[in-house]
C-alpha cells in the first residue's frame, strides 16, 4: 500500500490549490460583471441605456429585467 500520509497530504494540497483557483475565477467573474454594470451606468447617463449597441433597436424589457446590463437586443446576442 502506498504511504497514506503522503497521499493524503498530496490530495489536501491539490484540493487547496483547486479551491484557491476556483475563488480567483469567481473573483474574475465578479470583476467582469462589475465592469458590465459600470458600462451600463455610463450608458444610462448618456441616454443610451436600453439601446442595442449593434443594431440601434430597443433592447427587450424582458431581457433588461433578466440582465440589467445587457447592451444587445435578443436578435444581436449571438453576433
TACORTA-V799264 format. One record per pair of residues at least 12 apart in sequence whose ideal C-beta (glycine too) atoms are under 10 Angstrom apart, sorted by the first residue. I is the first residue (numbers start at 0). J is the second residue. D is the distance in whole Angstrom. If there is no record, write none. Layout:
BEGIN
i:I j:J d:D
i:I j:J d:D
END
This chain:
BEGIN
i:32 j:68 d:8
i:33 j:68 d:10
i:34 j:68 d:9
i:35 j:66 d:9
i:35 j:67 d:9
i:35 j:68 d:4
i:35 j:69 d:9
i:35 j:70 d:8
i:36 j:67 d:8
i:36 j:68 d:5
i:37 j:68 d:9
i:38 j:52 d:10
i:38 j:68 d:7
i:38 j:70 d:7
i:39 j:63 d:9
i:39 j:66 d:9
i:39 j:67 d:7
i:39 j:68 d:4
i:39 j:69 d:8
i:39 j:70 d:7
i:40 j:68 d:9
i:42 j:68 d:9
i:42 j:70 d:7
i:43 j:67 d:10
i:43 j:68 d:10
i:47 j:70 d:9
i:48 j:63 d:8
i:48 j:67 d:9
i:48 j:68 d:9
i:48 j:69 d:10
i:48 j:70 d:9
i:49 j:62 d:10
i:49 j:63 d:6
i:49 j:67 d:10
i:49 j:69 d:9
i:49 j:70 d:9
i:49 j:72 d:9
i:50 j:70 d:9
i:50 j:71 d:10
i:50 j:72 d:9
i:51 j:69 d:9
i:51 j:70 d:7
i:51 j:71 d:5
i:51 j:72 d:4
i:51 j:73 d:9
i:51 j:74 d:8
i:51 j:75 d:5
i:51 j:76 d:9
i:51 j:78 d:10
i:52 j:69 d:10
i:52 j:70 d:5
i:52 j:71 d:6
i:52 j:72 d:9
i:52 j:75 d:8
i:53 j:70 d:9
i:53 j:71 d:6
i:53 j:72 d:8
i:53 j:74 d:9
i:53 j:75 d:4
i:53 j:76 d:9
i:53 j:78 d:6
i:54 j:71 d:8
i:54 j:72 d:6
i:54 j:74 d:7
i:54 j:75 d:5
i:54 j:78 d:9
i:55 j:72 d:9
i:55 j:75 d:10
i:56 j:71 d:10
i:56 j:72 d:5
i:56 j:73 d:10
i:56 j:74 d:8
i:56 j:75 d:8
i:57 j:72 d:7
i:58 j:70 d:8
i:58 j:71 d:7
i:58 j:72 d:5
i:58 j:73 d:8
i:58 j:74 d:10
i:58 j:75 d:9
i:58 j:76 d:10
i:59 j:72 d:6
i:59 j:73 d:6
i:59 j:74 d:9
i:61 j:73 d:9
i:62 j:76 d:8
END
